[in-house]
Amino acid sequence: MSAATSAAPSGPVAIPSWLVEPGDANGLVDGVWPSSAVRDEDGAIRIAGVALTALRERFGTPLYILDEDEVRAHARAALAAFRTATAAYGVGARVYYAGKAFLSTEVVRWVTDEGLAVDVCSEGELAVALAAGADPARLGFHGNNKSTRELESAVDAGIGSIVIDSHDEIDRLESIIARRRAAVPHATQAVLVRVVSGVHAETHDFLATAHEDQKFGFALGDAAAAVSRIRSIPGLVFTGLHCHIGSQIFGTSGFAESAARVVELHAALLEGGDVPVMNLGGGFGIAYTSADDPTPIAALATGIVDAVARECAERGIPIPNLAFEPGRAIVGQAGVTLYEVGTIKPVLVSDDLVRTYVSVDGGMSDNARPALYGAQYSARIASRASAAAPTLSRVVGRHCESGDIVVDAEYLPADIAPGDLLAVPATGAYCFSLASNYNFVPRPAVVAVRGGEARVIVRAESISDLLARDTGASGEGNT
């Protein structure tokens, strides 16, 4: 099914066409939940052998939960898939974990342990990766507006590559590398050039990054001039092209078309020197609901690499080493957010339809995706099983916005009540990363679960943390 299933505005439709009333509102859909998720004999959900009821008792709610083994398994699978696909053509593959999806020192250690490189796009993300002990040579730096300070930090750290996004950035790097070479004459910095292929990903407009009218990269017709300038600057080493068509993408057709256009430019650039790498991005989709059917990673790898190989063969050029950025596909399914139910409110939607509004103790401050672009999610009662009939429900947050929706449409048991635990799966990516303090609500903790054990990897914020930054409350403003 199209990626639009989980990334399209809900609109005025009371019951989305894709939503099917389940025979059992207790069931956990395969591929949406971590593979370790089960209901125990008491009806409570367990992840990695840990009961979610026990997590509430220890850590409170809201709470982000990450299944460490699930993250590691997805990282291994992605790396194996792309290495296998590229090895068939005698070239190498590098797979980058997207720091923007979810970043903490522990997660960086997990994915680098499994062989992945890491891409970052700010000074803060770079600092987290380095604090985790990541090899700087296996880091890539993205971003459409990297500051001089950020670029200096990246170069000084010995970062593996910088993805250049504009002529202004070339200016900044030229000055930085000149100063560096004054002290270290043979210093170099590897760079890629990000290009806009013009292929429109089948996803929400805010997630598409390869159409022409947006902020990222160089147009295909402008890229050659940028590369020529880079090649003329002592110390800057052009290593290849980068193209990313979007996020939450199913299927390989968009990647194949984009690859054809990028390979054409790649072939032209070979006339001026080596182009050893091509980074085709990623943004591979995951299942957020039972209606989503994401393409398996092995099929994606084979389809994309085969497309590049065909395009190179047609032009009589060698296949470059390839790089990929799977994005949410590494961490998304591994995450579950746990809430406690507060208020239950039946609302008459039409003469023959009542929707049950289920309010929880979190909301858009811990998951902004539904408010940003109508992202769809699933939900299940986590503290017990229920024999009650499924009823149309909407899970909403505690914030002072009518758009504060966590799960737009779901069938939950009719006996859902205050005090129940509610779990929302597939929240490992772009939930913690986008979290805010709207309404001065502290951000939740992140707990990793593995082998029946749980540990905090990012502590929860407190009201004291929020007040500490307010100079009027802390007393700093009086000095």
C-alpha positions in Angstrom: 0.0 0.0 0.0 1.1 3.6 -0.6 3.2 5.4 2.0 0.4 7.9 2.0 -1.5 5.5 4.3 0.6 6.5 7.3 1.5 10.0 6.3 -1.6 11.8 4.9 -3.9 14.3 6.6 -6.9 12.6 8.1 -9.4 15.2 6.8 -13.0 15.2 7.7 -13.6 11.4 7.2 -14.9 9.8 10.4 -13.6 6.4 9.6 -10.6 6.2 7.3 -11.1 3.8 4.4 -8.1 1.8 5.4 -9.2 1.2 9.0 -10.8 -2.2 9.5 -12.5 -3.2 12.7 -10.5 -6.0 14.2 -11.9 -9.3 15.4 -9.8 -8.9 18.5 -8.9 -5.5 19.8 -6.1 -7.1 21.9 -4.1 -8.4 19.0 -0.6 -7.0 18.2 -0.1 -6.7 14.5 3.2 -8.2 13.2 5.5 -5.7 11.7 4.1 -2.8 13.6 5.2 -3.8 17.1 8.7 -5.0 18.1 9.0 -8.6 17.3 9.4 -9.4 21.0 6.0 -7.8 21.9 3.5 -10.3 23.4 0.6 -10.4 25.8 1.4 -12.4 29.0 -0.9 -14.7 30.9 -2.3 -11.7 32.7 -3.1 -9.9 29.5 -0.4 -7.3 29.9 2.0 -6.5 27.0 5.6 -7.4 27.4 8.5 -6.2 25.3 11.8 -8.0 25.4 10.4 -9.9 28.4 9.6 -6.8 30.4 6.0 -6.1 31.4 4.9 -2.5 30.5 3.0 -2.4 33.8 6.3 -2.8 35.6 7.8 0.0 33.5 5.0 2.3 34.6 5.6 1.5 38.2 9.4 2.2 37.9 9.5 5.1 35.5 6.1 6.6 35.2 4.3 7.8 32.1 4.6 9.0 29.4 7.6 6.8 28.6 9.5 6.0 25.5 10.6 2.4 25.3 13.2 1.0 22.9 13.8 -2.7 22.2 17.6 -2.8 21.9 17.7 -6.1 20.1 15.2 -4.9 17.6 17.4 -1.9 16.7 20.4 -4.1 16.4 18.6 -6.6 14.3 17.4 -4.0 11.8 20.9 -2.5 11.6 22.4 -5.9 10.9 19.7 -6.7 8.3 20.2 -3.4 6.5 23.9 -3.7 6.3 23.8 -7.4 5.2 21.2 -6.6 2.5 23.2 -3.8 0.9 26.5 -5.6 1.2 25.1 -8.6 -0.5 23.5 -6.6 -3.2 26.6 -4.6 -4.0 29.0 -7.6 -3.7 27.2 -9.1 -6.6 28.8 -6.3 -8.7 32.1 -6.2 -7.0 31.7 -2.9 -5.2 31.3 -2.0 -1.5 28.4 -0.5 0.5 28.2 1.7 3.5 25.0 2.1 5.5 24.5 5.2 7.6 22.2 5.5 10.6 20.2 8.7 10.5 20.9 10.5 13.7 17.9 12.8 13.2 15.5 9.8 13.6 16.6 9.1 17.2 19.9 10.0 18.8 21.5 9.1 22.1 24.9 7.8 23.0 23.6 4.4 23.6 21.8 4.1 20.3 24.9 5.3 18.5 26.9 2.5 20.2 24.3 -0.1 19.2 24.3 0.8 15.5 28.1 1.3 15.3 28.6 -2.0 17.1 26.5 -3.6 14.2 28.7 -2.0 11.6 26.7 1.1 10.6 28.2 4.6 10.0 26.2 7.6 11.3 25.0 10.8 9.7 24.5 14.0 11.7 23.2 17.4 10.8 24.1 19.7 13.7 26.9 20.5 16.1 24.8 18.9 18.8 24.3 15.6 16.9 28.0 15.6 16.1 28.8 16.0 19.8 26.5 13.1 20.8 28.1 10.8 18.2 31.6 11.7 19.4 30.6 11.3 23.0 29.4 7.8 22.2 32.9 7.0 20.9 31.9 6.8 17.2 34.8 6.9 14.8 34.8 10.4 13.2 35.9 8.9 9.9 32.6 7.0 9.8 30.4 10.0 10.3 28.8 12.1 7.6 27.6 15.7 8.1 24.3 16.9 6.5 22.3 20.1 6.6 21.2 22.9 4.3 22.6 25.7 6.5 25.7 24.5 8.3 27.4 27.4 10.1 31.1 28.1 9.9 31.4 27.0 13.6 29.7 23.7 12.8 31.9 23.1 9.8 35.0 23.9 11.8 33.9 21.4 14.5 33.3 18.7 11.9 36.7 19.3 10.1 38.6 19.5 13.4 37.0 16.2 14.6 38.2 14.5 11.4 34.7 13.8 10.0 34.6 11.3 7.2 32.5 13.4 4.8 30.6 16.6 4.5 27.6 16.7 2.2 27.7 20.1 0.6 24.4 21.7 0.0 25.1 25.2 -1.4 27.7 27.6 -2.9 27.8 29.5 0.4 28.9 26.3 2.1 31.7 25.8 -0.4 32.9 29.4 0.5 32.9 28.5 4.2 34.8 25.3 3.7 37.3 26.9 1.4 38.2 29.3 4.2 38.2 26.6 6.8 40.4 24.2 4.9 42.8 27.0 3.9 43.3 27.9 7.6 43.8 24.3 8.5 46.4 23.7 5.8 48.3 26.7 7.0 49.0 24.6 10.1 48.8 21.1 8.6 49.9 21.5 4.9 48.5 18.2 3.6 45.2 18.4 5.5 42.2 17.4 3.3 38.4 17.1 3.8 36.3 14.7 1.8 33.0 16.1 0.5 29.9 15.0 -1.5 27.6 17.2 -3.4 23.9 16.9 -2.7 21.7 17.0 -5.8 18.0 17.3 -6.4 17.0 14.6 -8.9 13.5 16.0 -9.5 11.9 12.6 -8.6 8.9 13.2 -6.5 8.7 10.6 -3.7 5.3 9.1 -3.1 4.9 10.5 0.4 3.7 13.5 2.3 4.9 16.8 0.8 6.9 17.6 3.9 8.8 14.3 3.7 9.7 14.6 0.0 13.1 16.1 -0.5 13.9 15.7 -4.2 11.4 18.0 -5.9 12.8 21.2 -7.3 11.0 23.8 -5.1 12.6 23.1 -1.7 15.6 24.0 0.3 18.0 21.0 -0.2 20.8 20.6 -2.6 21.8 21.6 -6.1 19.7 21.2 -9.2 21.1 18.6 -11.5 22.0 21.3 -14.1 23.9 23.3 -11.5 25.9 20.5 -9.8 28.7 20.2 -12.3 29.8 23.8 -11.7 29.8 23.2 -8.0 31.9 20.1 -8.4 34.3 21.9 -10.7 34.8 24.6 -8.1 35.3 22.1 -5.3 37.9 20.3 -7.4 39.8 23.6 -7.8 40.1 24.2 -4.0 43.3 22.7 -2.5 42.4 20.4 0.4 38.8 19.7 -0.6 38.4 16.2 -2.1 35.3 15.6 -4.1 34.2 12.0 -3.5 30.8 11.7 -5.0 27.1 12.7 -5.3 24.4 12.5 -2.7 20.7 12.3 -3.5 17.8 11.7 -1.1 14.2 11.6 -2.5 12.3 11.6 0.7 11.1 9.6 3.7 8.6 6.9 4.5 8.9 5.5 1.0 7.6 2.1 -0.1 8.9 0.3 -3.2 11.9 0.9 -5.5 10.5 2.7 -8.5 11.3 6.2 -7.3 14.8 5.2 -6.3 15.3 3.6 -9.8 14.2 6.7 -11.6 16.3 8.9 -9.3 19.4 6.6 -9.8 19.1 7.0 -13.6 19.3 10.7 -13.4 22.1 10.7 -10.8 24.1 8.2 -12.8 23.9 10.4 -15.9 25.5 13.3 -13.9 28.0 10.9 -12.3 29.1 9.7 -15.8 29.7 13.3 -16.9 31.7 14.1 -13.8 34.0 11.2 -14.4 35.5 13.2 -17.3 37.0 15.5 -14.7 38.3 13.0 -12.3 37.4 10.1 -10.0 34.0 9.9 -8.5 34.3 6.9 -6.1 31.1 7.1 -4.1 27.4 7.5 -4.8 25.0 8.0 -1.9 21.4 7.3 -2.8 19.9 8.2 0.5 17.1 6.1 1.8 14.1 7.0 3.9 12.6 3.5 3.7 9.1 3.2 5.1 7.9 1.2 8.0 4.4 0.0 9.1 2.6 2.3 11.5 -0.8 0.5 11.1 -2.1 -2.8 9.8 -2.8 -1.2 6.4 0.9 -0.5 5.7 3.0 -3.0 3.8 6.6 -1.8 3.6 9.0 -3.3 1.2 11.5 -5.7 2.8 15.0 -4.3 3.1 16.5 -7.1 1.1 14.2 -6.3 -1.8 14.9 -2.6 -1.6 18.6 -3.3 -1.6 18.5 -5.6 -4.6 16.2 -3.3 -6.6 18.1 -0.1 -6.0 21.6 -1.6 -6.6 20.4 -3.5 -9.7 19.0 -0.2 -11.1 22.3 1.6 -10.6 24.2 -1.3 -12.2 21.9 -1.2 -15.3 22.4 2.6 -15.7 26.1 2.3 -15.4 26.2 -0.6 -17.9 24.2 1.4 -20.4 26.8 4.2 -20.2 29.8 1.8 -20.1 31.1 3.1 -16.8 32.1 1.3 -13.6 29.7 1.0 -10.7 30.9 3.3 -7.8 30.8 2.2 -4.2 27.4 2.9 -2.9 26.1 4.4 0.4 22.6 4.4 1.8 20.6 6.0 4.7 17.7 3.7 5.7 16.4 6.3 8.2 13.4 5.3 10.3 13.7 1.7 9.1 16.4 1.0 11.7 14.8 2.4 14.8 11.1 3.0 14.1 9.6 -0.4 14.8 11.8 -0.8 17.9 10.0 2.0 19.8 6.8 2.0 21.8 5.4 5.0 23.7 3.5 4.2 26.9 0.7 6.5 28.3 -1.8 6.4 31.1 -5.4 7.0 30.2 -7.1 10.0 31.9 -10.4 11.2 30.5 -12.9 9.1 28.4 -15.4 11.1 26.4 -18.0 9.8 23.9 -18.7 12.3 21.2 -21.6 12.1 18.7 -20.0 12.4 15.3 -23.2 11.9 13.3 -26.7 10.5 13.9 -25.5 6.9 13.8 -21.8 7.2 14.9 -20.2 7.9 18.3 -16.4 8.3 18.6 -14.8 7.7 21.9 -12.1 10.3 22.7 -9.4 8.7 24.9 -7.2 11.4 26.5 -3.7 10.4 27.7 -1.0 12.0 29.7 1.2 12.9 26.8 0.5 14.1 23.3 2.0 16.4 20.7 4.9 17.2 23.0 6.2 13.7 22.8 4.9 12.9 19.3 4.5 15.8 16.9 4.2 13.7 13.7 0.3 13.6 13.7 0.1 17.4 14.1 2.9 18.0 11.6 1.6 15.9 8.7 -1.3 13.8 9.8 0.8 10.7 10.5 -1.3 7.6 11.5 -0.6 5.3 14.4 -2.0 2.2 16.1 -2.8 1.7 19.8 -3.6 -1.1 22.2 -4.5 -1.3 25.9 -1.2 -2.5 27.5 -2.1 -3.2 31.1 -4.8 -5.9 30.5 -6.7 -7.8 27.9 -10.4 -7.0 27.3 -13.4 -9.0 26.1 -15.3 -5.9 25.3 -16.3 -5.1 21.7 -14.1 -2.8 19.7 -15.3 0.8 19.4 -14.2 3.6 17.2 -11.7 5.7 19.2 -9.4 8.7 18.9 -6.5 9.0 21.2 -5.7 12.6 22.1 -3.2 14.4 24.2 -3.3 16.7 27.1 -2.3 19.9 25.3 -4.3 23.0 24.6 -4.7 22.4 20.9 -7.5 20.7 19.1 -4.9 19.2 16.7 -3.2 17.4 19.6 -4.0 13.9 18.3 -1.9 10.9 19.0 -3.9 8.3 17.1 -6.5 9.7 14.7 -8.6 6.5 14.3 -8.4 3.2 16.1 -10.7 0.5 17.4 -10.1 0.1 21.1 -12.1 -2.0 23.6 -15.4 -0.3 24.6 -14.5 -0.8 28.3 -11.3 1.3 28.1 -11.2 3.4 31.3 -9.1 5.9 33.3 -6.0 4.4 34.7 -5.6 1.9 31.8 -2.2 1.9 30.1 -2.2 2.6 26.4 0.8 1.7 24.2 1.4 3.3 20.8 3.9 1.2 18.6 6.3 2.3 15.9 7.3 5.5 17.7 11.1 4.8 17.7 11.7 7.4 15.0 11.0 11.2 14.9 9.1 11.2 18.3 11.8 11.7 20.9 13.7 13.7 18.3 10.8 16.1 17.7 9.7 16.3 21.4 9.0 19.7 22.9 8.1 21.3 26.2 4.8 22.7 24.9 2.6 23.8 27.9 5.8 23.4 29.9 5.4 19.6 30.0 8.7 17.9 30.7 9.9 15.4 28.1 9.7 11.7 28.9 12.5 9.3 29.8 13.8 6.8 27.3 14.1 3.3 28.6 15.9 0.5 26.8 14.7 -3.1 27.3 16.7 -6.2 26.6 16.6 -9.8 27.9 14.0 -9.1 30.6 15.9 -6.0 31.9 15.2 -2.3 31.6 17.5 0.7 32.0 17.2 4.4 31.5 19.2 5.7 28.5 17.9 9.2 28.6 16.5 10.5 31.9 13.1 12.2 32.1 13.0 16.0 32.4 11.6 17.5 35.6 9.8 20.8 36.3 13.1 21.8 38.0 14.9 21.3 34.8 12.6 23.6 33.0 12.7 26.3 35.7 16.5 26.1 35.8 16.7 27.6 32.3 14.3 30.5 33.3 16.7 33.2 34.6 13.8 34.8 36.6 13.1 31.6 38.4 16.8 30.6 38.9 17.9 34.0 40.1 20.3 34.5 37.2 18.4 37.5 36.0 19.1 39.4 39.2 22.9 39.3 38.9 
